[in-house]
């Protein structure tokens, strides 16, 4: 890793519009660096965020973007070795690092790193843990792959002893194929879940578990691992840790369990029990049983850190969630539009169930874009069918950039649609290619009281705004 450049140096980010990269750009700018960046996929919310903080985005990838020779280049993991701009960085001998190396260098440093990782829930759990620590007066640094509403930004350098960081298992860069979280030097870890994902990176579940095992081995013996007992693969991985292991979840043998779970007015309530004894009643600004477990994990870690209970509970009660996680985007004609980042079948299922529980008796539309590297492949066709069938109406877009997935590995949206309709014995599911056509279709079929749940891990061609406009028209 190259030496840290002094404040005022020029740092250039290639693929700056990724959620993590855009947030890193803001963090570096706050530390006094001059920031530039380039990308070819420029869409909200990160493009808007960058514009708001005064960072211009250079369109496309070109060696010309390096004409004034930056002091350091940070290369996103979406960038391949044959990218023209990355090629120029290498050929010109400009110092470069990966995104997670940048976080280790510019954010974590010598502070205690609290790494929140797992297939599901890590963004929400990271944001919640950071907010609880902040409300307790600990002034943590944090970095999360989303925009927590309480903070208004996905990062803060903080001045306290802790850094709360979302630990992504995806690879770091074309020159660093290890998972990102290996750069985060964890003192304590929350492991929310382990299921197969990132099919473009990992061969199978065993390959993925190996990555998590490597993280477990980095936790010092005096550290803590908080792990969800409900996922057998997570427990298998946790066996590799040399630290104390604290379990949580629905499994009755977990150290921490949530009882008397209920939801009201967009909030969740539960009693946190430790080994059969009630510890506190927790109110949190989240809905869904999966988010209760996310909150329970954050509660368990906060207890281990010795945070005062009263201040801790105040942090949970005032948490406002994350943009693109069950975020209400608007209401027209009595139809409520909710946006969510769900793109794995488990996340899709849990999100649909959470919205149903929060809005009982209302007809639920699931509008899904297969966009992630895993959802575009055929490995989870049946699981997506089962998950989406839990909605009353289903609209699936065509595969995003289908040509980038080998045909033999490609999801068939038609097969998923057919499976949903066979399972439900009706024709609730349809495929519609474009965002504008989807907006027209759902606006025509919607009635007052309906819920529109849009799920995608990308911009979905602005379908949210198109739906609201169509409903208003």
C-alpha positions as CSV (number, residue, x, y, z in Angstrom):
1,X,0.0,0.0,0.0
2,X,1.3,3.4,-0.9
3,X,2.1,6.0,1.7
4,X,-0.8,8.3,2.7
5,X,-0.7,11.5,0.7
6,X,-0.7,14.8,2.6
7,X,-3.9,16.8,2.9
8,X,-4.5,18.9,-0.2
9,X,-3.3,16.2,-2.6
10,X,-5.3,15.2,-5.6
11,X,-7.1,11.8,-5.3
12,X,-9.0,10.5,-8.3
13,X,-11.6,7.7,-8.1
14,X,-12.4,5.5,-11.0
15,X,-16.1,4.3,-10.9
16,X,-16.9,7.0,-8.4
17,X,-20.7,6.5,-8.6
18,X,-20.8,3.2,-6.8
19,X,-22.5,3.6,-3.4
20,X,-19.2,2.9,-1.5
21,X,-17.0,4.9,-3.8
22,X,-19.1,8.0,-3.7
23,X,-19.2,7.9,0.0
24,X,-15.4,7.4,0.1
25,X,-15.1,10.5,-2.2
26,X,-17.1,12.5,0.4
27,X,-15.0,11.2,3.3
28,X,-11.7,12.1,1.5
29,X,-13.0,15.6,0.5
30,X,-13.8,16.2,4.2
31,X,-10.2,15.4,5.1
32,X,-9.0,18.2,2.8
33,X,-8.2,16.2,-0.4
34,X,-9.0,17.5,-3.9
35,X,-11.3,14.9,-5.4
36,X,-12.1,14.0,-9.0
37,X,-13.8,10.9,-10.3
38,X,-15.2,9.2,-13.4
39,X,-17.9,6.7,-14.2
40,X,-20.2,5.5,-17.0
41,X,-23.2,4.6,-14.9
42,X,-24.3,7.9,-13.5
43,X,-27.7,7.8,-11.6
44,X,-29.2,8.9,-8.3
45,X,-28.9,8.7,-5.4
46,X,-25.1,8.8,-5.5
47,X,-24.7,11.1,-8.6
48,X,-27.0,13.6,-6.8
49,X,-25.0,13.2,-3.6
50,X,-21.7,13.9,-5.4
51,X,-23.2,17.0,-7.1
52,X,-24.5,18.3,-3.8
53,X,-21.0,18.2,-2.2
54,X,-19.4,19.8,-5.3
55,X,-17.6,16.8,-6.9
56,X,-17.9,16.8,-10.6
57,X,-18.3,13.4,-12.4
58,X,-16.3,12.9,-15.6
59,X,-18.4,10.9,-18.0
60,X,-17.0,7.6,-19.2
61,X,-13.5,6.2,-18.7
62,X,-10.6,7.9,-20.5
63,X,-6.8,8.4,-20.0
64,X,-7.5,12.1,-20.5
65,X,-9.1,12.1,-17.0
66,X,-5.6,11.7,-15.7
67,X,-4.1,14.6,-17.6
68,X,-3.0,16.5,-14.5
69,X,-1.6,13.3,-12.9
70,X,-3.3,12.6,-9.6
71,X,-1.2,11.9,-6.5
72,X,-3.3,8.7,-5.9
73,X,-6.0,6.8,-7.7
74,X,-8.6,4.6,-6.1
75,X,-10.0,2.0,-8.4
76,X,-13.4,0.5,-7.8
77,X,-14.1,-3.2,-8.0
78,X,-16.4,-2.7,-11.0
79,X,-13.4,-1.7,-13.0
80,X,-11.6,-4.4,-15.1
81,X,-8.0,-4.6,-16.0
82,X,-8.7,-3.6,-19.6
83,X,-10.5,-0.4,-18.6
84,X,-8.8,2.4,-20.6
85,X,-8.5,4.7,-17.6
86,X,-7.2,2.0,-15.3
87,X,-4.7,0.9,-18.0
88,X,-3.4,4.4,-18.2
89,X,-2.9,4.5,-14.4
90,X,-0.8,1.4,-14.5
91,X,1.2,2.4,-17.6
92,X,1.9,5.9,-16.2
93,X,3.1,4.5,-12.8
94,X,0.5,6.5,-10.8
95,X,0.1,5.1,-7.3
96,X,-3.2,3.3,-6.9
97,X,-5.1,1.3,-4.3
98,X,-8.4,-0.5,-3.9
99,X,-11.6,0.9,-2.3
100,X,-11.2,-1.2,0.9
101,X,-7.5,-0.3,1.1
102,X,-8.6,3.3,1.1
103,X,-11.0,2.8,4.0
104,X,-8.3,1.0,6.0
105,X,-5.8,3.8,5.3
106,X,-8.0,7.0,5.6
107,X,-10.8,5.9,8.0
108,X,-9.8,3.1,10.3
109,X,-6.2,3.7,10.9
110,X,-5.3,2.6,14.5
111,X,-8.8,2.8,15.9
112,X,-11.0,-0.2,17.0
113,X,-12.9,-1.5,14.0
114,X,-16.4,-2.9,14.5
115,X,-17.1,-4.9,11.3
116,X,-20.7,-5.7,10.4
117,X,-20.9,-8.4,7.8
118,X,-23.2,-11.2,6.3
119,X,-25.2,-11.9,3.2
120,X,-28.2,-10.0,4.5
121,X,-28.9,-7.0,6.8
122,X,-25.4,-5.6,7.1
123,X,-26.2,-2.1,5.8
124,X,-29.1,-1.7,8.2
125,X,-27.2,-3.2,11.1
126,X,-24.1,-1.0,10.5
127,X,-26.2,2.2,10.3
128,X,-28.1,1.3,13.4
129,X,-25.0,0.4,15.4
130,X,-23.3,3.6,14.3
131,X,-26.3,5.7,15.4
132,X,-26.5,3.9,18.8
133,X,-22.8,4.7,19.4
134,X,-23.2,8.2,18.2
135,X,-26.2,8.9,20.5
136,X,-24.2,7.4,23.4
137,X,-21.7,10.2,22.9
138,X,-18.9,7.9,21.5
139,X,-18.5,9.9,18.2
140,X,-17.7,6.9,16.1
141,X,-16.3,7.0,12.6
142,X,-18.5,4.9,10.3
143,X,-18.9,3.8,6.7
144,X,-22.0,2.1,5.4
145,X,-23.1,1.1,1.9
146,X,-26.2,3.3,2.0
147,X,-27.4,6.6,3.3
148,X,-28.7,6.5,6.9
149,X,-31.5,9.0,7.2
150,X,-30.3,10.0,10.7
151,X,-26.9,11.0,9.4
152,X,-27.8,12.1,5.9
153,X,-24.6,10.6,4.7
154,X,-23.0,7.1,4.5
155,X,-19.9,8.1,6.3
156,X,-18.4,10.2,9.0
157,X,-14.7,10.2,10.1
158,X,-15.7,10.7,13.7
159,X,-13.2,11.4,16.5
160,X,-13.9,8.6,18.8
161,X,-12.1,5.3,19.4
162,X,-14.5,3.2,17.3
163,X,-15.1,2.8,13.6
164,X,-18.3,1.0,12.6
165,X,-17.9,-0.4,9.1
166,X,-20.0,-2.5,6.7
167,X,-17.9,-5.6,5.8
168,X,-18.6,-6.6,2.2
169,X,-17.5,-10.1,1.0
170,X,-17.3,-8.9,-2.6
171,X,-13.8,-8.8,-4.1
172,X,-11.7,-5.7,-3.8
173,X,-10.3,-4.9,-7.2
174,X,-8.9,-6.5,-10.3
175,X,-5.5,-6.4,-8.6
176,X,-6.8,-7.6,-5.3
177,X,-9.3,-10.5,-5.6
178,X,-9.7,-11.0,-1.8
179,X,-12.9,-9.9,-0.1
180,X,-13.1,-6.3,1.0
181,X,-13.6,-7.0,4.7
182,X,-10.0,-8.5,5.0
183,X,-8.7,-4.9,4.9
184,X,-10.7,-3.8,7.9
185,X,-8.7,-5.2,10.8
186,X,-11.7,-6.1,13.0
187,X,-11.7,-5.8,16.8
188,X,-15.3,-7.1,17.0
189,X,-17.6,-8.6,14.3
190,X,-21.3,-9.0,13.8
191,X,-22.1,-11.9,11.3
192,X,-25.8,-11.6,10.3
193,X,-26.1,-14.5,7.9
194,X,-24.2,-16.7,5.4
195,X,-26.0,-17.8,2.2
196,X,-24.8,-18.2,-1.3
197,X,-24.5,-14.9,-3.2
198,X,-22.2,-13.1,-5.6
199,X,-22.3,-15.9,-8.1
200,X,-19.9,-14.0,-10.4
201,X,-17.2,-14.2,-7.7
202,X,-17.8,-17.4,-5.7
203,X,-18.2,-20.9,-7.2
204,X,-20.5,-22.2,-4.5
205,X,-21.5,-21.8,-0.9
206,X,-18.3,-23.6,0.3
207,X,-16.2,-21.1,-1.6
208,X,-18.1,-18.2,0.0
209,X,-17.7,-19.7,3.5
210,X,-14.0,-19.8,3.0
211,X,-14.0,-16.0,2.6
212,X,-15.9,-15.6,5.9
213,X,-13.6,-18.0,7.7
214,X,-10.7,-15.8,6.7
215,X,-12.4,-12.9,8.4
216,X,-13.1,-14.9,11.5
217,X,-9.4,-15.6,11.8
218,X,-8.7,-11.9,11.9
219,X,-10.7,-11.3,15.1
220,X,-8.3,-11.0,18.1
221,X,-8.8,-13.4,21.0
222,X,-9.9,-10.5,23.2
223,X,-12.5,-9.4,20.5
224,X,-16.1,-10.5,20.2
225,X,-18.1,-12.3,17.4
226,X,-21.8,-11.8,17.5
227,X,-23.4,-14.3,15.1
228,X,-26.9,-15.2,14.1
229,X,-27.6,-18.8,15.1
230,X,-30.5,-19.2,12.6
231,X,-28.0,-19.7,9.7
232,X,-26.2,-23.0,9.8
233,X,-23.5,-21.8,7.5
234,X,-22.8,-18.7,9.7
235,X,-22.4,-21.0,12.7
236,X,-20.1,-23.2,10.8
237,X,-18.0,-20.2,9.8
238,X,-18.0,-18.9,13.4
239,X,-16.3,-22.0,14.6
240,X,-13.1,-20.7,13.0
241,X,-13.0,-17.7,15.4
242,X,-10.6,-17.6,18.3
243,X,-12.6,-14.9,20.1
244,X,-15.6,-15.2,22.3
245,X,-18.7,-16.1,20.3
246,X,-22.1,-14.6,21.2
247,X,-25.2,-15.9,19.4
248,X,-28.5,-14.3,18.7
249,X,-31.7,-15.2,16.7
250,X,-34.9,-17.0,16.7
251,X,-33.3,-20.3,17.7
252,X,-34.2,-20.8,21.4
253,X,-30.7,-21.8,22.3
254,X,-29.2,-18.5,21.2
255,X,-27.6,-16.3,23.9
256,X,-29.8,-13.4,22.8
257,X,-33.5,-13.8,21.6
258,X,-36.3,-11.3,20.8
259,X,-39.7,-12.0,22.3
260,X,-43.0,-10.2,22.2
261,X,-42.3,-8.9,18.8
262,X,-44.8,-6.4,17.4
263,X,-45.0,-3.6,14.9
264,X,-47.0,-0.3,15.0
265,X,-46.8,3.0,13.0
266,X,-43.7,2.0,11.2
267,X,-41.8,0.9,14.3
268,X,-40.8,-2.4,15.8
269,X,-40.9,-3.4,19.4
270,X,-39.4,-6.4,21.2
271,X,-38.1,-7.6,24.5
272,X,-34.4,-8.5,24.4
273,X,-33.7,-11.6,26.4
274,X,-30.2,-12.8,27.4
275,X,-30.1,-16.5,28.2
276,X,-33.7,-16.5,29.2
277,X,-33.7,-13.3,31.3
278,X,-35.3,-10.1,30.1
279,X,-32.8,-7.3,29.6
280,X,-34.9,-4.5,28.1
281,X,-37.8,-3.6,25.9
282,X,-36.5,-2.1,22.7
283,X,-38.2,0.3,20.3
284,X,-36.6,0.7,16.9
285,X,-37.6,2.6,13.7
286,X,-37.7,-0.6,11.5
287,X,-40.3,-3.1,10.4
288,X,-40.0,-6.8,9.6
289,X,-38.9,-9.8,11.6
290,X,-35.5,-9.8,9.9
291,X,-34.9,-6.2,11.1
292,X,-35.8,-7.2,14.7
293,X,-32.8,-9.6,14.5
294,X,-30.6,-6.9,13.0
295,X,-31.5,-4.7,15.9
296,X,-30.9,-7.6,18.4
297,X,-27.4,-8.0,17.0
298,X,-26.6,-4.3,17.4
299,X,-28.1,-4.5,20.9
300,X,-25.9,-7.4,21.8
301,X,-22.8,-5.7,20.5
302,X,-23.6,-2.4,22.3
303,X,-24.0,-4.4,25.6
304,X,-20.5,-5.9,25.0
305,X,-19.1,-2.4,24.5
306,X,-20.6,-1.3,27.9
307,X,-22.9,1.4,26.6
308,X,-25.3,2.8,29.1
309,X,-28.7,1.1,28.7
310,X,-30.7,4.3,28.8
311,X,-28.6,6.0,26.1
312,X,-28.5,2.9,24.1
313,X,-32.3,2.5,24.0
314,X,-32.7,6.2,23.1
315,X,-30.5,5.5,20.1
316,X,-32.6,2.6,19.0
317,X,-35.9,4.5,19.4
318,X,-34.7,7.4,17.3
319,X,-33.3,5.4,14.4
320,X,-34.9,6.5,11.2
321,X,-33.7,3.8,8.7
322,X,-31.8,4.0,5.5
323,X,-32.6,5.3,2.0
324,X,-33.6,2.5,-0.3
325,X,-34.4,0.2,2.5
326,X,-38.2,0.1,2.7
327,X,-38.1,3.8,1.9
328,X,-41.4,5.5,1.2
329,X,-41.0,7.4,-2.1
330,X,-44.4,9.0,-2.3
331,X,-48.2,8.4,-2.5
332,X,-50.6,9.2,-5.3
333,X,-54.3,8.4,-5.6
334,X,-54.0,6.5,-2.3
335,X,-51.3,4.2,-3.7
336,X,-48.1,4.1,-1.6
337,X,-44.8,3.6,-3.3
338,X,-41.9,1.9,-1.4
339,X,-38.4,1.4,-2.6
340,X,-36.0,-1.3,-1.4
341,X,-32.6,-2.6,-2.4
342,X,-33.5,-6.3,-2.1
343,X,-31.9,-8.4,-4.8
344,X,-31.3,-11.8,-3.2
345,X,-34.3,-14.2,-2.9
346,X,-34.1,-14.3,0.9
347,X,-34.1,-10.4,1.0
348,X,-37.0,-10.3,-1.4
349,X,-39.0,-12.7,0.7
350,X,-38.3,-10.9,4.0
351,X,-39.0,-7.5,2.5
352,X,-42.4,-8.6,1.1
353,X,-43.2,-10.2,4.4
354,X,-42.2,-7.0,6.3
355,X,-44.3,-4.7,4.1
356,X,-47.3,-7.1,4.4
357,X,-47.0,-7.0,8.2
358,X,-46.7,-3.2,8.3
359,X,-49.7,-2.7,6.0
360,X,-52.1,-5.5,6.7
361,X,-55.1,-5.9,4.4
362,X,-53.7,-3.8,1.6
363,X,-53.0,-5.3,-1.9
364,X,-49.2,-5.6,-2.5
365,X,-47.5,-5.2,-5.8
366,X,-43.9,-6.5,-6.1
367,X,-42.0,-4.8,-8.9
368,X,-38.6,-6.5,-9.3
369,X,-35.6,-5.8,-11.5
370,X,-33.1,-8.7,-11.9
371,X,-30.0,-6.6,-11.9
372,X,-27.4,-8.0,-9.5
373,X,-24.8,-10.5,-10.6
374,X,-26.6,-13.2,-8.6
375,X,-30.2,-12.4,-9.5
376,X,-29.4,-12.4,-13.3
377,X,-28.3,-16.0,-13.1
378,X,-30.5,-19.1,-13.1
379,X,-29.3,-20.5,-9.8
380,X,-32.1,-19.0,-7.8
381,X,-35.0,-19.1,-10.3
382,X,-37.2,-21.3,-8.0
383,X,-36.3,-19.3,-4.9
384,X,-37.2,-16.0,-6.6
385,X,-40.5,-17.5,-7.8
386,X,-41.4,-18.6,-4.3
387,X,-40.4,-15.3,-2.8
388,X,-42.2,-13.1,-5.3
389,X,-45.4,-15.3,-5.2
390,X,-46.0,-13.9,-1.7
391,X,-47.2,-10.6,-3.3
392,X,-50.6,-10.1,-4.8
393,X,-49.4,-8.8,-8.1
394,X,-45.9,-9.3,-9.5
395,X,-44.1,-7.3,-12.3
396,X,-40.6,-8.3,-13.4
397,X,-38.4,-6.3,-15.7
398,X,-36.1,-7.9,-18.2
399,X,-32.6,-8.8,-17.1
400,X,-30.3,-5.8,-16.8
401,X,-27.5,-6.1,-19.3
402,X,-28.4,-9.7,-20.0
403,X,-25.5,-10.0,-22.5
404,X,-23.0,-9.8,-19.7
405,X,-24.2,-13.2,-18.3
406,X,-23.4,-16.3,-20.4
407,X,-26.6,-17.6,-21.9
408,X,-26.3,-21.0,-20.2
409,X,-26.2,-19.3,-16.8
410,X,-28.8,-16.6,-17.5
411,X,-32.0,-16.4,-15.5
412,X,-35.2,-16.9,-17.6
413,X,-37.6,-14.3,-16.4
414,X,-40.3,-16.1,-18.4
415,X,-39.7,-19.3,-16.4
416,X,-39.9,-17.4,-13.1
417,X,-43.2,-15.7,-14.2
418,X,-44.6,-19.1,-15.2
419,X,-43.6,-20.7,-11.9
420,X,-45.3,-17.9,-9.9
421,X,-48.5,-18.2,-11.8
422,X,-48.5,-22.0,-11.6
423,X,-47.8,-21.8,-7.8
424,X,-50.6,-19.3,-7.2
425,X,-53.1,-20.8,-9.7
426,X,-53.7,-17.4,-11.4
427,X,-52.0,-14.8,-13.6
428,X,-50.7,-12.4,-11.0
429,X,-47.2,-12.2,-12.5
430,X,-46.2,-10.5,-15.7
431,X,-42.9,-9.5,-17.4
432,X,-42.6,-6.0,-18.8
433,X,-39.3,-4.9,-20.3
434,X,-39.0,-1.2,-19.8
435,X,-39.5,1.1,-16.8
436,X,-41.9,3.4,-18.7
437,X,-44.1,0.4,-19.7
438,X,-44.1,-0.9,-16.1
439,X,-45.2,2.5,-14.9
440,X,-48.0,2.7,-17.3
441,X,-49.1,-0.9,-16.5
442,X,-49.2,-0.5,-12.8
443,X,-50.8,2.9,-12.8
444,X,-53.6,1.5,-15.0
445,X,-54.2,-1.5,-12.7
446,X,-53.7,0.3,-9.3
447,X,-56.5,1.1,-6.9
448,X,-56.5,3.3,-3.8
449,X,-55.0,1.4,-0.9
450,X,-52.5,-0.5,-3.0
451,X,-48.8,-0.8,-2.0
452,X,-46.2,-0.7,-4.8
453,X,-42.9,-2.3,-3.6
454,X,-40.1,-1.7,-6.0
455,X,-37.0,-3.9,-5.6
456,X,-33.7,-3.4,-7.4
457,X,-30.0,-2.8,-6.4
458,X,-29.7,-0.1,-9.1
459,X,-31.4,2.9,-10.6
460,X,-34.1,0.8,-12.4
461,X,-34.2,3.5,-15.0
462,X,-36.0,5.9,-12.7
463,X,-39.1,3.6,-12.4
464,X,-40.1,5.1,-9.0
465,X,-40.5,8.6,-10.4
466,X,-42.2,7.2,-13.6
467,X,-44.7,5.3,-11.5
468,X,-45.6,8.4,-9.4
469,X,-45.9,10.5,-12.5
470,X,-48.2,7.9,-14.1
471,X,-50.3,7.6,-11.0
472,X,-50.7,11.4,-11.0
473,X,-51.5,11.7,-14.7
